[in-house]
Amino acid sequence: MTRRPDEVSSDLMQPLETLPVFYPLAGKRVIVIGGGEGAAWKVDLAAATGAQVDVFALEPCEKLREIAAGRDKVALHARPAGAADFTGVALAFGSTFDDAEAEAARAAATAAGVPLNLADRPSMSDFIMGAIVNRSPLVIGVSTGGASPVFAQAVRGRIESLVPATFAAWAKAAQAWRPQVLASGLDFLARRDFWRRFTRLAFRDIERAPTDHDRDALLAEAREAGDDAARGRVTLVGAGPGDPELVTLKGMRALAGADVVLFDDLVPASILDFARREATRINVGKRGYAPSVRQEEITSLLVELARAGKNIVRLKGGDPLIFGRANEEIAALREAGFTIEIVPGVTAACAGAAALGASLTSRETARRVQFITAHTKDGEFPEDFDWGALADKRATTAVYMGNRTLPTLSRRLLQEGMAHDTPAFVIERASTPDERIIKGTIADLPEKVAGESLVGPVMVLIGWALVEN
């Protein structure tokens, strides 16, 4: 049974609580009302952008005095703000516990047409301040629409760990090098190739600062690539077993830069969300015993898109190099003259073992792990296994796509001498919220599974190491 590749249209943007906007303030005037620690933070933040900051506070705290003394463009006024103080102002901030002062600021800002943020008063504010990750000129803002600043700070902390401080140097280099790249004589496609190379180098060497030698080398590579820069590129990415957090950072970066994503049925929508909104998404899923896109059609589509100059991600569930027919796609692309980058993924066997809380290997009981598929491309049970190796009690066996042929596999393993009480498990939808485990032995597991309705991807694990703890 076959089907055609299905192009999946990008969903319309879901409702946004707020619109994230990055507002350059260098050379503009900002006012801050209030004298506490909260006001001090707003003053320091605005001054860091290069704005001229006027602060109105009858009783400024020590921190605010220190910032005003240390910043050339901060002026401290020991009086309340008046309506005239809002003239020519780009943004205004208020951090005050005094209701009358807050209401006066709101009225003056409205009259002057100045956007105002009042701390802890979202209903009186024109905009909300989120948590900030500062790798300037790379700046990342996180907002919960004022619902939970603590949660926003926690998300910021997670992002901080993914974007080390040294990344600021790469962002600054991109800013500094852009005029030189524009003046390099490279055409549009070659310049795009330069920035792709720059991005790969930045993430590979994220812990160091870039140098002029890096710039020159990247320009030379882009220039040498010549017509190849206009050619498409294909990245084979492992999507992992289902949990979107198990996608590698390198896989996420590949998705973020893709023009087209070809994905399998087993790839959850939450992983496709890592792709940029403009990317074309095409479902080329192959499912056992169900209508599937023919492999020849997939490889032909990959070559066609690459020849059109597209940046393509071929997204496969689990690890793309384990029972994913990746060799056929790699061979077709190489024959057509294209190179292919491969980003490994977490394979289902590892996710299944993690679900059991068990190791696939053991110094005492399992010194070998073997991966097998329980049906051929025609859906039949393979007969050409090394049955002695599969029945070896000192090995752990991971069986992919083994649900329907489990009774035959069990019978043959028992015939080859595997002990009836050898532990065996079926793990359905490993790593996902719908994960389910069926425990048994190689002798009774088929009967237990026969009474269950299994709809998700299934992994069968067999071996004594799985129950060692």
Secondary structure, DSSP 8 states (H G I E B T S, - for coil): -EE--EEE--------SS-------TT-EEEEE--SHHHHHHHHHHHHTT-EEEEE-SS--HHHHHHHHH-TTEEEESS---GGGGTT-SEEEE--S-HHHHHHHHHHHHHHT--EEETT-GGG-SS---EEEEETTEEEEE--TTS-HHHHHHHHHHHHHHS-TTHHHHHHHHHHHHHHHHTS---HHHHHHHHHHHHHHHHHTTTS---HHHHHHHHHHHHHHGGGGGS-EEEEEE-BSS-GGGS-HHHHHHHHT-SEEEE-TTS-HHHHTTS-TTSEEEE----TTS-EE-HHHHHHHHHHHHHTT-EEEEEESB-TTSSS-HHHHHHHHHHTT--EEEE----HHHHHHHHHT--S-BTTTBSEEEEEESS-TTS-----S-HHHHT-TTEEEEEET-STTHHHHHHHHHHTT--TT-EEEEEESTTSTT-EEEEEETTTHHHHHHTS---S-EEEEESGGGG--
